[in-house]
Amino acid sequence: MRESDVVAGLSLERLERISRHLEDQYIRPGKLPCAVTLVARHGQIVWVNAQGLMDVERNRPARRDTLFRIYSMTKPVTSIAMMQLYEQGRFLLDDPVHKYIPSWRNLRVYKGGTYPEFETEPAATTMTIRDLLTHMSGLTYGFLERTNVDAAYRQLKLDGSSILTLDKLVDRLAELPLEFSPGTAWNYSVSTDVVGYLVQLLADKPLDDYFREHIFAPLGMMDTGFQVRPDQLDRFAACYLHQPGDTMKLQDDPDRSRFSKPPRFLSGGGGLVSTIDDYHSFAQALCQGGEYRGQRIIGRKTLEFMRRNHLPGNRDLPALSIGAFSETPYEGSGFGLGFSVKTDVAKSLTNGSEGEFGWGGLASTNFFVDPKEDMVMIFMTQLMPSSSYPVRQELRAMVHGALV
């Protein structure tokens, strides 16, 4: 291998395997519409590639500046925003949530029945802000389709609808039972949307304004927001839904998407659109201890604190999860304040480093930061659900396999 083929300790020849693999296994067979992939190390973008069609129906090729629905990759942004306020002394992690949302003072836990005739009992513990940041709140998601509680979320459209607002979400959640007493189990949920509500409350400004002023503008993330602007529409990807037989159908047409209209519901859990370079600026700041290009968005010690495993007893997700859904493989992963954290590489059955952290989104987008290797990987596509193919694990194997 020639030295010119190695940049920042990564083999370019080996990274090219990624584009061949994605083309042969996913794009040409029609399993994924497109892929835009970025790998950075030691603060340098080493390899980036766009392939496939961002809009199959209109035959528009994917580009490096294509806009994607990043869904739950919004969660780390919201968590960083919340912890910026923590650094200002605005709250403590063990503060009860009802200190800020009084209607949540007497939350109850599900015992039986169906909505609206639930049988409940008082929660044995008090929900704290840390419970929200770690998804140990007892809240859930309607799309999980596992319990009578998440059936009520679907009925009330609490995962998002044209009439939902953050205020309405918080009011409705006060009336519904929790899945379990806070702090006793892990369940993927609307918790981060509630964190977004608290950011608005504590900062006394709308969530989109807060993000723009304190994260997006400092990092130069001019393409990221809750709405696709008219001048961005020609770069906005279509979104697809996985079908039996490993085909896909159009799920959201970019020309008619709700993302192109001003949002009523500023979802801190899943509402952002972004580009790969914008999200790289955010992920690179996380890789560099909270600072990128001279702009610090979070303190170094605060970030170290966030990427520790905050699950009780340093356990991993399988030990505490009551559901089967996550945006990361369960084994060998814990959870910090806003993202998953790899705690045991061998147990995870996926190449990487202990301490690696990141998250993914419903439309199969994904990122990870490996502090040990000083490396960032971001993958953008638009196929729902994210569990359709094991592409995230394959990418980890190929990216780490390119280290020399």
C-alpha positions as a Markdown table, in Angstrom:
| # | Residue | x | y | z |
|---|---|---|---|---|
| 1 | Met | 0.0 | 0.0 | 0.0 |
| 2 | Arg | 1.5 | 3.4 | -1.0 |
| 3 | Glu | 1.6 | 6.2 | 1.5 |
| 4 | Ser | -0.4 | 8.4 | -0.9 |
| 5 | Asp | -3.3 | 5.9 | -0.5 |
| 6 | Val | -3.4 | 6.5 | 3.3 |
| 7 | Val | -4.9 | 9.7 | 4.7 |
| 8 | Ala | -5.1 | 10.3 | 8.5 |
| 9 | Gly | -4.3 | 6.6 | 9.1 |
| 10 | Leu | -7.2 | 5.5 | 6.8 |
| 11 | Ser | -6.7 | 3.4 | 3.7 |
| 12 | Leu | -8.6 | 5.1 | 0.8 |
| 13 | Glu | -8.6 | 1.8 | -1.1 |
| 14 | Arg | -10.3 | 0.1 | 1.8 |
| 15 | Leu | -12.8 | 2.9 | 2.2 |
| 16 | Glu | -13.8 | 2.5 | -1.5 |
| 17 | Arg | -15.1 | -0.9 | -0.5 |
| 18 | Ile | -18.0 | 0.9 | 1.1 |
| 19 | Ser | -19.2 | 2.4 | -2.2 |
| 20 | Arg | -18.9 | -0.9 | -4.0 |
| 21 | His | -20.7 | -2.8 | -1.2 |
| 22 | Leu | -23.6 | -0.3 | -1.1 |
| 23 | Glu | -23.9 | -0.2 | -4.9 |
| 24 | Asp | -23.8 | -4.0 | -5.3 |
| 25 | Gln | -25.8 | -5.1 | -2.3 |
| 26 | Tyr | -28.3 | -2.2 | -1.8 |
| 27 | Ile | -28.6 | 0.4 | -4.5 |
| 28 | Arg | -28.5 | -1.6 | -7.8 |
| 29 | Pro | -30.9 | -4.3 | -6.4 |
| 30 | Gly | -33.4 | -1.5 | -5.4 |
| 31 | Lys | -33.2 | -2.0 | -1.7 |
| 32 | Leu | -32.0 | 1.5 | -0.9 |
| 33 | Pro | -32.6 | 4.6 | -3.1 |
| 34 | Cys | -29.3 | 6.3 | -2.3 |
| 35 | Ala | -26.4 | 6.6 | 0.1 |
| 36 | Val | -24.2 | 9.5 | 1.1 |
| 37 | Thr | -21.4 | 8.4 | 3.4 |
| 38 | Leu | -18.7 | 10.4 | 5.1 |
| 39 | Val | -15.6 | 9.3 | 7.2 |
| 40 | Ala | -13.4 | 11.8 | 9.0 |
| 41 | Arg | -10.4 | 11.2 | 11.2 |
| 42 | His | -8.1 | 13.6 | 13.2 |
| 43 | Gly | -10.5 | 16.5 | 12.3 |
| 44 | Gln | -10.1 | 15.9 | 8.6 |
| 45 | Ile | -12.8 | 14.6 | 6.1 |
| 46 | Val | -11.0 | 11.7 | 4.6 |
| 47 | Trp | -13.6 | 10.2 | 2.4 |
| 48 | Val | -17.1 | 11.2 | 1.2 |
| 49 | Asn | -19.2 | 9.6 | -1.5 |
| 50 | Ala | -22.7 | 10.1 | -2.9 |
| 51 | Gln | -24.4 | 7.4 | -4.9 |
| 52 | Gly | -27.8 | 6.3 | -6.1 |
| 53 | Leu | -30.9 | 8.5 | -6.6 |
| 54 | Met | -32.2 | 10.9 | -3.9 |
| 55 | Asp | -35.5 | 10.9 | -5.9 |
| 56 | Val | -36.2 | 7.7 | -7.9 |
| 57 | Glu | -39.4 | 8.9 | -9.5 |
| 58 | Arg | -37.7 | 12.1 | -10.9 |
| 59 | Asn | -34.4 | 10.4 | -11.6 |
| 60 | Arg | -32.4 | 12.9 | -9.4 |
| 61 | Pro | -29.0 | 11.7 | -8.4 |
| 62 | Ala | -27.9 | 11.9 | -4.7 |
| 63 | Arg | -25.5 | 14.7 | -4.1 |
| 64 | Arg | -23.2 | 15.7 | -1.2 |
| 65 | Asp | -25.5 | 18.6 | -0.4 |
| 66 | Thr | -28.7 | 16.5 | -0.5 |
| 67 | Leu | -31.1 | 17.2 | 2.4 |
| 68 | Phe | -32.3 | 14.2 | 4.4 |
| 69 | Arg | -34.9 | 13.7 | 7.1 |
| 70 | Ile | -32.6 | 12.7 | 10.0 |
| 71 | Tyr | -35.5 | 11.8 | 12.4 |
| 72 | Ser | -34.0 | 10.5 | 15.7 |
| 73 | Met | -30.5 | 11.9 | 14.9 |
| 74 | Thr | -32.3 | 15.1 | 16.1 |
| 75 | Lys | -32.1 | 13.6 | 19.6 |
| 76 | Pro | -28.4 | 14.2 | 20.2 |
| 77 | Val | -28.8 | 17.9 | 19.1 |
| 78 | Thr | -31.7 | 18.3 | 21.6 |
| 79 | Ser | -29.7 | 16.6 | 24.4 |
| 80 | Ile | -26.7 | 18.9 | 23.7 |
| 81 | Ala | -29.1 | 21.9 | 23.9 |
| 82 | Met | -30.4 | 20.7 | 27.2 |
| 83 | Met | -26.9 | 20.2 | 28.6 |
| 84 | Gln | -25.9 | 23.7 | 27.5 |
| 85 | Leu | -28.6 | 24.9 | 29.9 |
| 86 | Tyr | -27.3 | 22.5 | 32.6 |
| 87 | Glu | -23.9 | 24.2 | 32.3 |
| 88 | Gln | -25.6 | 27.5 | 33.0 |
| 89 | Gly | -27.1 | 26.1 | 36.3 |
| 90 | Arg | -30.7 | 26.2 | 34.9 |
| 91 | Phe | -31.5 | 22.7 | 36.3 |
| 92 | Leu | -30.0 | 19.6 | 37.9 |
| 93 | Leu | -30.3 | 16.1 | 36.5 |
| 94 | Asp | -32.0 | 14.8 | 39.6 |
| 95 | Asp | -34.6 | 17.6 | 39.5 |
| 96 | Pro | -38.1 | 16.1 | 39.3 |
| 97 | Val | -39.8 | 16.8 | 36.0 |
| 98 | His | -42.9 | 18.0 | 37.8 |
| 99 | Lys | -40.8 | 21.0 | 39.1 |
| 100 | Tyr | -41.0 | 22.3 | 35.5 |
| 101 | Ile | -44.2 | 20.6 | 34.4 |
| 102 | Pro | -46.6 | 20.8 | 37.4 |
| 103 | Ser | -49.3 | 18.6 | 35.8 |
| 104 | Trp | -46.8 | 15.7 | 35.9 |
| 105 | Arg | -46.7 | 15.7 | 39.7 |
| 106 | Asn | -48.8 | 12.6 | 40.2 |
| 107 | Leu | -47.9 | 10.3 | 37.3 |
| 108 | Arg | -49.3 | 6.8 | 37.4 |
| 109 | Val | -48.2 | 3.5 | 35.9 |
| 110 | Tyr | -50.2 | 1.1 | 33.7 |
| 111 | Lys | -51.8 | -1.9 | 35.4 |
| 112 | Gly | -54.5 | -3.0 | 32.9 |
| 113 | Gly | -57.3 | -2.0 | 30.5 |
| 114 | Thr | -57.3 | 0.0 | 27.3 |
| 115 | Tyr | -57.6 | 3.7 | 26.6 |
| 116 | Pro | -59.6 | 5.5 | 27.9 |
| 117 | Glu | -60.5 | 3.0 | 30.6 |
| 118 | Phe | -57.0 | 2.3 | 32.0 |
| 119 | Glu | -56.4 | 0.7 | 35.4 |
| 120 | Thr | -53.4 | 2.4 | 37.0 |
| 121 | Glu | -51.3 | 2.6 | 40.2 |
| 122 | Pro | -49.1 | 5.4 | 41.5 |
| 123 | Ala | -45.5 | 5.4 | 40.2 |
| 124 | Ala | -43.1 | 4.1 | 42.8 |
| 125 | Thr | -40.5 | 6.6 | 41.8 |
| 126 | Thr | -40.4 | 10.3 | 40.7 |
| 127 | Met | -39.4 | 11.0 | 37.1 |
| 128 | Thr | -36.2 | 13.1 | 36.9 |
| 129 | Ile | -34.6 | 15.0 | 34.0 |
| 130 | Arg | -32.0 | 12.3 | 33.7 |
| 131 | Asp | -34.7 | 9.7 | 33.2 |
| 132 | Leu | -35.9 | 11.7 | 30.2 |
| 133 | Leu | -32.3 | 12.0 | 28.7 |
| 134 | Thr | -31.7 | 8.3 | 29.2 |
| 135 | His | -35.1 | 7.0 | 28.0 |
| 136 | Met | -35.8 | 5.6 | 31.5 |
| 137 | Ser | -38.8 | 7.8 | 32.0 |
| 138 | Gly | -41.6 | 5.2 | 31.5 |
| 139 | Leu | -42.8 | 7.0 | 28.4 |
| 140 | Thr | -43.1 | 5.2 | 25.0 |
| 141 | Tyr | -43.7 | 5.6 | 21.3 |
| 142 | Gly | -46.9 | 4.8 | 19.4 |
| 143 | Phe | -45.0 | 3.1 | 16.6 |
| 144 | Leu | -43.6 | 0.4 | 18.9 |
| 145 | Glu | -47.0 | -1.4 | 18.8 |
| 146 | Arg | -46.2 | -3.4 | 21.8 |
| 147 | Thr | -48.7 | -2.4 | 24.6 |
| 148 | Asn | -52.1 | -0.9 | 25.3 |
| 149 | Val | -50.3 | 2.3 | 26.4 |
| 150 | Asp | -48.5 | 2.8 | 23.0 |
| 151 | Ala | -51.9 | 2.0 | 21.3 |
| 152 | Ala | -53.2 | 5.1 | 23.1 |
| 153 | Tyr | -50.3 | 7.2 | 21.8 |
| 154 | Arg | -51.3 | 6.1 | 18.3 |
| 155 | Gln | -54.9 | 6.9 | 18.8 |
| 156 | Leu | -54.0 | 10.4 | 20.1 |
| 157 | Lys | -51.3 | 10.8 | 17.4 |
| 158 | Leu | -48.6 | 11.6 | 19.9 |
| 159 | Asp | -45.8 | 10.6 | 17.6 |
| 160 | Gly | -46.6 | 13.6 | 15.4 |
| 161 | Ser | -49.6 | 15.0 | 13.5 |
| 162 | Ser | -50.6 | 18.2 | 11.8 |
| 163 | Ile | -52.4 | 19.5 | 14.9 |
| 164 | Leu | -49.8 | 18.4 | 17.5 |
| 165 | Thr | -47.7 | 21.0 | 19.3 |
| 166 | Leu | -45.2 | 20.6 | 22.1 |
| 167 | Asp | -47.7 | 22.0 | 24.6 |
| 168 | Lys | -50.4 | 19.6 | 23.5 |
| 169 | Leu | -48.0 | 16.7 | 23.7 |
| 170 | Val | -47.0 | 17.5 | 27.3 |
| 171 | Asp | -50.7 | 18.0 | 28.3 |
| 172 | Arg | -51.8 | 14.7 | 26.8 |
| 173 | Leu | -48.9 | 12.8 | 28.4 |
| 174 | Ala | -49.9 | 14.0 | 31.8 |
| 175 | Glu | -53.2 | 12.1 | 31.3 |
| 176 | Leu | -51.7 | 8.8 | 30.2 |
| 177 | Pro | -50.1 | 6.1 | 32.4 |
| 178 | Leu | -46.4 | 5.3 | 32.2 |
| 179 | Glu | -45.2 | 1.9 | 31.0 |
| 180 | Phe | -43.1 | 1.5 | 34.3 |
| 181 | Ser | -41.9 | 3.5 | 37.2 |
| 182 | Pro | -39.2 | 5.9 | 36.1 |
| 183 | Gly | -35.6 | 4.8 | 36.4 |
| 184 | Thr | -36.5 | 1.1 | 36.6 |
| 185 | Ala | -36.3 | 0.1 | 32.9 |
| 186 | Trp | -35.3 | 1.4 | 29.5 |
| 187 | Asn | -37.8 | 2.1 | 26.7 |
| 188 | Tyr | -37.3 | 4.1 | 23.5 |
| 189 | Ser | -39.8 | 7.0 | 23.7 |
| 190 | Val | -41.0 | 10.6 | 23.2 |
| 191 | Ser | -38.7 | 11.5 | 26.2 |
| 192 | Thr | -36.5 | 13.7 | 24.0 |
| 193 | Asp | -39.5 | 15.6 | 22.7 |
| 194 | Val | -40.2 | 16.4 | 26.3 |
| 195 | Val | -36.6 | 17.5 | 26.7 |
| 196 | Gly | -37.2 | 19.8 | 23.7 |
| 197 | Tyr | -40.2 | 21.3 | 25.6 |
| 198 | Leu | -37.9 | 21.9 | 28.6 |
| 199 | Val | -35.3 | 23.6 | 26.5 |
| 200 | Gln | -38.0 | 26.0 | 25.3 |
| 201 | Leu | -39.2 | 26.5 | 28.8 |
| 202 | Leu | -35.8 | 27.1 | 30.4 |
| 203 | Ala | -34.4 | 29.2 | 27.6 |
| 204 | Asp | -37.7 | 31.1 | 27.1 |
| 205 | Lys | -37.6 | 30.8 | 23.3 |
| 206 | Pro | -38.9 | 28.5 | 20.6 |
| 207 | Leu | -36.8 | 25.4 | 20.1 |
| 208 | Asp | -36.0 | 26.2 | 16.5 |
| 209 | Asp | -34.6 | 29.6 | 17.5 |
| 210 | Tyr | -32.6 | 28.1 | 20.3 |
| 211 | Phe | -31.0 | 25.5 | 18.0 |
| 212 | Arg | -30.2 | 28.1 | 15.4 |
| 213 | Glu | -28.6 | 30.5 | 17.9 |
| 214 | His | -26.7 | 28.1 | 20.1 |
| 215 | Ile | -25.8 | 25.2 | 17.8 |
| 216 | Phe | -26.4 | 25.7 | 14.1 |
| 217 | Ala | -25.1 | 29.2 | 13.6 |
| 218 | Pro | -21.9 | 28.7 | 15.6 |
| 219 | Leu | -21.1 | 25.5 | 13.7 |
| 220 | Gly | -22.1 | 26.9 | 10.3 |
| 221 | Met | -25.0 | 24.4 | 9.9 |
| 222 | Met | -27.0 | 26.6 | 7.5 |
| 223 | Asp | -28.9 | 23.7 | 5.9 |
| 224 | Thr | -30.2 | 22.2 | 9.1 |
| 225 | Gly | -33.7 | 23.0 | 10.6 |
| 226 | Phe | -37.3 | 21.9 | 11.2 |
| 227 | Gln | -38.3 | 23.0 | 7.7 |
| 228 | Val | -37.0 | 22.7 | 4.1 |
| 229 | Arg | -36.9 | 26.2 | 2.8 |
| 230 | Pro | -38.1 | 27.0 | -0.8 |
| 231 | Asp | -34.4 | 27.6 | -1.9 |
| 232 | Gln | -33.5 | 24.0 | -0.6 |
| 233 | Leu | -36.4 | 22.1 | -2.2 |
| 234 | Asp | -34.4 | 21.0 | -5.3 |
| 235 | Arg | -31.9 | 19.3 | -2.9 |
| 236 | Phe | -34.5 | 17.5 | -0.7 |
| 237 | Ala | -34.6 | 13.7 | -1.0 |
| 238 | Ala | -37.7 | 11.5 | -1.3 |
| 239 | Cys | -38.3 | 9.0 | 1.5 |
| 240 | Tyr | -39.2 | 5.4 | 0.9 |
| 241 | Leu | -40.8 | 2.5 | 2.8 |
| 242 | His | -39.4 | -1.0 | 2.8 |
| 243 | Gln | -41.7 | -3.6 | 1.2 |
| 244 | Pro | -41.9 | -7.4 | 1.4 |
| 245 | Gly | -39.5 | -8.9 | -1.0 |
| 246 | Asp | -36.9 | -6.3 | -0.3 |
| 247 | Thr | -38.4 | -3.6 | -2.5 |
| 248 | Met | -39.5 | -0.1 | -1.6 |
| 249 | Lys | -42.3 | 2.3 | -2.3 |
| 250 | Leu | -42.5 | 6.1 | -2.0 |
| 251 | Gln | -43.4 | 7.2 | 1.5 |
| 252 | Asp | -42.9 | 11.0 | 1.3 |
| 253 | Asp | -42.7 | 13.0 | -1.9 |
| 254 | Pro | -40.3 | 15.9 | -1.4 |
| 255 | Asp | -42.7 | 18.2 | -3.4 |
| 256 | Arg | -45.6 | 17.5 | -1.1 |
| 257 | Ser | -43.8 | 16.8 | 2.2 |
| 258 | Arg | -44.9 | 18.2 | 5.5 |
| 259 | Phe | -41.2 | 19.1 | 6.0 |
| 260 | Ser | -41.6 | 21.8 | 3.3 |
| 261 | Lys | -44.3 | 23.6 | 5.5 |
| 262 | Pro | -43.7 | 25.6 | 8.7 |
| 263 | Pro | -44.0 | 23.0 | 11.5 |
| 264 | Arg | -46.4 | 23.3 | 14.4 |
| 265 | Phe | -44.7 | 20.5 | 16.3 |
| 266 | Leu | -41.0 | 21.3 | 16.9 |
| 267 | Ser | -40.0 | 17.7 | 17.5 |
| 268 | Gly | -36.7 | 17.5 | 19.5 |
| 269 | Gly | -37.0 | 13.7 | 19.1 |
| 270 | Gly | -37.2 | 13.6 | 15.4 |
| 271 | Gly | -38.0 | 16.8 | 13.5 |
| 272 | Leu | -34.8 | 17.9 | 11.8 |
| 273 | Val | -33.6 | 17.8 | 8.2 |
| 274 | Ser | -29.9 | 18.1 | 7.5 |
| 275 | Thr | -27.0 | 17.5 | 5.1 |
| 276 | Ile | -24.1 | 15.2 | 5.6 |
| 277 | Asp | -21.6 | 18.2 | 5.9 |
| 278 | Asp | -23.9 | 20.0 | 8.3 |
| 279 | Tyr | -24.2 | 16.9 | 10.5 |
| 280 | His | -20.5 | 16.3 | 10.3 |
| 281 | Ser | -19.9 | 19.8 | 11.8 |
| 282 | Phe | -22.0 | 18.7 | 14.8 |
| 283 | Ala | -20.5 | 15.2 | 15.1 |
| 284 | Gln | -17.0 | 16.6 | 14.7 |
| 285 | Ala | -17.6 | 19.0 | 17.6 |
| 286 | Leu | -18.6 | 16.0 | 19.7 |
| 287 | Cys | -15.5 | 14.2 | 18.6 |
| 288 | Gln | -13.3 | 17.1 | 19.5 |
| 289 | Gly | -14.6 | 17.6 | 23.1 |
| 290 | Gly | -17.4 | 20.0 | 22.2 |
| 291 | Glu | -15.5 | 22.4 | 19.9 |
| 292 | Tyr | -15.2 | 22.8 | 16.1 |
| 293 | Arg | -13.5 | 25.5 | 14.1 |
| 294 | Gly | -13.0 | 27.7 | 17.1 |
| 295 | Gln | -16.7 | 27.4 | 18.2 |
| 296 | Arg | -17.5 | 25.6 | 21.5 |
| 297 | Ile | -21.0 | 24.3 | 21.8 |
| 298 | Ile | -20.5 | 22.3 | 25.0 |
| 299 | Gly | -17.8 | 22.0 | 27.7 |
| 300 | Arg | -15.3 | 19.1 | 27.6 |
| 301 | Lys | -16.2 | 17.7 | 31.0 |
| 302 | Thr | -19.9 | 18.0 | 30.3 |
| 303 | Leu | -19.5 | 16.0 | 27.1 |
| 304 | Glu | -17.4 | 13.3 | 28.9 |
| 305 | Phe | -20.2 | 13.1 | 31.4 |
| 306 | Met | -22.9 | 12.7 | 28.6 |
| 307 | Arg | -21.1 | 9.9 | 26.9 |
| 308 | Arg | -20.7 | 7.7 | 30.0 |
| 309 | Asn | -23.1 | 4.8 | 30.4 |
| 310 | His | -25.8 | 6.2 | 32.7 |
| 311 | Leu | -27.8 | 3.0 | 33.0 |
| 312 | Pro | -28.0 | 1.8 | 36.6 |
| 313 | Gly | -25.1 | -0.5 | 37.7 |
| 314 | Asn | -23.3 | 0.1 | 34.3 |
| 315 | Arg | -25.7 | -2.5 | 32.8 |
| 316 | Asp | -26.3 | -2.7 | 29.0 |
| 317 | Leu | -29.6 | -2.2 | 27.1 |
| 318 | Pro | -30.6 | -5.9 | 27.1 |
| 319 | Ala | -30.5 | -6.0 | 30.9 |
| 320 | Leu | -33.0 | -3.1 | 31.2 |
| 321 | Ser | -35.0 | -2.8 | 28.0 |
| 322 | Ile | -38.6 | -3.8 | 28.0 |
| 323 | Gly | -39.0 | -3.4 | 24.2 |
| 324 | Ala | -37.2 | -4.8 | 21.2 |
| 325 | Phe | -36.6 | -1.5 | 19.3 |
| 326 | Ser | -33.6 | 0.7 | 19.4 |
| 327 | Glu | -31.5 | 2.6 | 16.8 |
| 328 | Thr | -28.5 | 0.6 | 17.9 |
| 329 | Pro | -27.8 | -3.1 | 18.4 |
| 330 | Tyr | -28.6 | -3.9 | 22.1 |
| 331 | Glu | -25.8 | -6.2 | 23.1 |
| 332 | Gly | -22.7 | -4.5 | 24.5 |
| 333 | Ser | -24.3 | -1.0 | 24.4 |
| 334 | Gly | -25.4 | 1.2 | 27.3 |
| 335 | Phe | -27.0 | 4.6 | 27.1 |
| 336 | Gly | -25.6 | 8.1 | 28.0 |
| 337 | Leu | -27.4 | 11.5 | 28.1 |
| 338 | Gly | -28.7 | 11.5 | 24.5 |
| 339 | Phe | -26.9 | 8.7 | 22.7 |
| 340 | Ser | -26.0 | 5.1 | 22.9 |
| 341 | Val | -22.5 | 4.2 | 24.2 |
| 342 | Lys | -20.6 | 1.1 | 23.4 |
| 343 | Thr | -19.6 | -0.7 | 26.6 |
| 344 | Asp | -18.3 | -4.0 | 25.4 |
| 345 | Val | -16.9 | -4.5 | 21.8 |
| 346 | Ala | -16.9 | -8.3 | 21.9 |
| 347 | Lys | -20.4 | -8.5 | 23.3 |
| 348 | Ser | -21.7 | -6.1 | 20.6 |
| 349 | Leu | -20.5 | -8.5 | 17.8 |
| 350 | Thr | -19.6 | -5.3 | 15.8 |
| 351 | Asn | -16.1 | -3.9 | 15.3 |
| 352 | Gly | -15.4 | -0.6 | 17.1 |
| 353 | Ser | -14.1 | 0.8 | 20.3 |
| 354 | Glu | -15.4 | 0.9 | 23.8 |
| 355 | Gly | -16.7 | 4.5 | 24.4 |
| 356 | Glu | -17.9 | 4.9 | 20.8 |
| 357 | Phe | -21.2 | 6.8 | 20.8 |
| 358 | Gly | -23.9 | 7.8 | 18.4 |
| 359 | Trp | -27.4 | 7.2 | 17.2 |
| 360 | Gly | -29.6 | 6.7 | 14.1 |
| 361 | Gly | -32.8 | 7.8 | 12.6 |
| 362 | Leu | -36.1 | 6.1 | 11.4 |
| 363 | Ala | -35.2 | 6.5 | 7.7 |
| 364 | Ser | -31.9 | 4.5 | 8.2 |
| 365 | Thr | -29.5 | 7.5 | 8.7 |
| 366 | Asn | -26.8 | 6.8 | 11.2 |
| 367 | Phe | -23.7 | 8.3 | 12.8 |
| 368 | Phe | -21.0 | 7.3 | 15.3 |
| 369 | Val | -18.1 | 9.0 | 17.0 |
| 370 | Asp | -15.1 | 6.9 | 18.1 |
| 371 | Pro | -13.1 | 9.1 | 20.5 |
| 372 | Lys | -10.4 | 6.4 | 20.9 |
| 373 | Glu | -9.7 | 6.5 | 17.1 |
| 374 | Asp | -10.6 | 10.2 | 16.8 |
| 375 | Met | -13.0 | 9.2 | 14.0 |
| 376 | Val | -16.5 | 10.1 | 12.8 |
| 377 | Met | -18.8 | 8.2 | 10.4 |
| 378 | Ile | -22.1 | 9.6 | 9.0 |
| 379 | Phe | -24.4 | 7.7 | 6.7 |
| 380 | Met | -27.4 | 9.2 | 5.0 |
| 381 | Thr | -30.2 | 7.5 | 3.1 |
| 382 | Gln | -34.0 | 7.5 | 3.2 |
| 383 | Leu | -35.6 | 4.2 | 3.8 |
| 384 | Met | -38.1 | 3.4 | 6.6 |
| 385 | Pro | -37.8 | 1.5 | 9.0 |
| 386 | Ser | -34.2 | 1.6 | 10.0 |
| 387 | Ser | -34.3 | -2.1 | 10.9 |
| 388 | Ser | -34.8 | -3.1 | 7.2 |
| 389 | Tyr | -31.2 | -4.1 | 6.6 |
| 390 | Pro | -28.0 | -4.5 | 8.8 |
| 391 | Val | -26.2 | -1.8 | 6.8 |
| 392 | Arg | -25.1 | 0.1 | 10.0 |
| 393 | Gln | -23.2 | -2.9 | 11.3 |
| 394 | Glu | -21.6 | -3.5 | 7.9 |
| 395 | Leu | -20.5 | 0.1 | 7.7 |
| 396 | Arg | -18.8 | -0.2 | 11.1 |
| 397 | Ala | -16.9 | -3.3 | 10.0 |
| 398 | Met | -15.7 | -1.5 | 6.8 |
| 399 | Val | -14.8 | 1.8 | 8.4 |
| 400 | His | -12.8 | 0.3 | 11.2 |
| 401 | Gly | -11.3 | -2.2 | 8.7 |
| 402 | Ala | -9.8 | 0.8 | 6.8 |
| 403 | Leu | -7.7 | 1.9 | 9.8 |
| 404 | Val | -4.0 | 1.2 | 9.2 |
